[in-house]
Amino acid sequence: MTVNILGNTPKEQWLRAIDIFDLAVGSNIETALNKLDEGWEAEEMRDPLDTALRVLNDYTHEMKRLVNAVFED
């Protein structure tokens, strides 16, 4: 017996893969923002990092919407 950690259906696999991508990229951005709060000297990076989080959230939402449309239940 094999266990598929991403899910049993193509839809589940795509949605979980999107979540993993979002978590990986988002956590790196959050780490950078936290470092700015700890006193990094790159305050000019805050706006691009905030923008990156917003774009990532928009991308994640649109990818999930696409997967849900392609793999209707």
N, C-alpha and C positions, 0 to 999 in steps of 0.2 A: 504494500500500500504506500502511495506517495501522498504527501501533503503539499499543496500549493499555497504558499504563504500569501500570494497576491490575490487568491480567489479561485473559484471554480469555473467562472464564466468569463468570456472575453471582457464583458462590461465591468465586472468586479476587478479584473486584472488591470484594466486601463485606469479605473478610478483610484485604485490603491497606488498604482505607479505615479499618478499625478500627485497624490497626497505625499508620497515619499519625496518626489522632486520638490514640492512646495516646502516640505519640512527641511530638507537639506539646504536649499537656497535661502529660505527665510531665516533659519537659525544662524547662518553665516552673517546675514545682514544685521540681525538682532545683536549678535556678538560685537560687530563693529560699532553699532550704535551705543552699546553698553560701554565699550572702550572709550568712546567720546565722553560719556558721562563720567568716566573715571579720570578724565583729564588729558586724554590724547590731545596733541597740539593741532589736530586737523579738523577744527570746527567747521571749516568750509565743506567738509564731507557730509555734514548732517543732511542738508537738503537733497543731494543726490541719493543718499542712502534711504531717506524717507520716500523719495520718488521710486526707488527700486522696490521697496516694500509694496507700494501702491500698485506698481506695474505688475509685480509678481501676483498680488491678490487678484487683479483684473485678469491676468493670464490664466491663473488657476480656475477662476470662475468660468471663463469662456471655454477652457478645455473640458471641464466637467459638463458644461452645457452641451458641447459637441458630442461627447461620449454618450450622454443620456439620449440625445436625439438619434444617434446612429444605432444604439442598442436599446430600442424601446422594449419595455417589458411586455 
